[in-house]
Amino acid sequence: MLRYIVRRLVWAVPVLVGISLISFLMIHMAPGGPISVGTDLNPKATAETRARLEAYYGLDRPLYVQYGRWISRMARLDFGDSFSPDGRPVAEKIRERIPITLTINVLSMGLIFLVAIPIGIYSAVYKGSLFDRISTVFVFTGFSIPTFWLALLLMILFGVKLGWLPISGIGSLEYHSLSLTGKIADRARHLLLPVLLAGFTGLAGMSRYMRSNMLEVIRQDYIASARAKGLPERTVVFRHAMRNALLPVITILGLSVPDLLGGSVIFETIFAIPGMGQLFYQGVMSRDYPLIMGILTIGAFLTLIGNLLADVGYALADPRIRQG
C-alpha cells in the first residue's frame, strides 16, 4: 500500500504540470486581459502606458517564457504577486480566505453525509414506504429548486421578515467587542444559512445515490445468505450491506476534497462571504492571472489527492482490493 501511494504521488507531478499548462493557455486565450480591464475605460491611458504596464507585469514576453517563469516560482511554492492594485502576494490572499471557506464546506459536507446516508439506507430497506415516498419528493424538490432563488427566499424569510438571522458577512459590527461565547454565537448565526443551504443542495443527490447503491446491494445473494443464517436485520443491513454500498460513496467523498477550498461562488456572492469562491470570481473578472493560476493549481492538486484518498478508502473498505 505504501509503495502504491508513493507511486501515485510521483505520477501526480507530471499530471499537475500538464493541468497547469492547459490552464495557463486557456486563461491567456480568453478575451481581454489585466491591462485592458484597467485601461480601456480610462481616457488618460495611452499606448505607452499600456506598454509600460505590460512590461512591468511581464506580459510582453512570449507565452512560453511567461509559463517558464511561473512554473519556476511554483517549484519554490511561490504563487507570485497579484495584478490587483494592492499588489499583495497571492499566497497571502489565499491564506486569508481559506479558514472561512474551509469551515463552511466542512460543516456542509458533514451535514450531508450525516443525514443523507441514513436517509438513503432507510429508504432502500423500506422501499415503497411512506418515508421513502416523502424522501423521494424531498429529493426531487432539492434537485429542481435553483440555489440562488432558494437563498434569496431564506434571506427574505429569516433575515428580513422574521429578523432571526443575519443575511450577509461572517460577523456583526460589534464582533470584536463580544466575549468568546458571544463571538461563537455570532459567527454561528452568520454561517447557519450558508451551511444549511449548501447542505440542502448536496443532501438531495447524496441520499438518492445512497438509496440506489443500497437497493443494488441488498438484492445480492450474500445478503440473502446472511438473512438465512438468522442474523439480526440490523447486522445484515449495517455490517454487510452498508459497507459495500458505501464504496461508490467513497469516490464522491474523495472528489469532494477540492470543494473544501474551492468554495461556492454563488453562496459567497449572495451572502457577501469573503471566501475562496468570491476571491476566484473577483480574480476572473479582473483577469488577475497569478491569482487565478494559484487557485486553479490548488484545486488541481486537491483533485489528485482526492482521487488518491478515494482509492485508499476503497482498499480499506474492500479487502478484495487490498488482496489484488
Helices and strands as residue ranges (DSSP letters): H 2-29, H 34-39, H 47-57, H 63-75, H 90-125, H 130-144, H 147-154, I 155-161, G 175-177, H 180-218, H 221-228, H 233-235, I 236-241, H 242-255, H 259-262, H 265-270, H 276-285, H 289-317, H 319-323
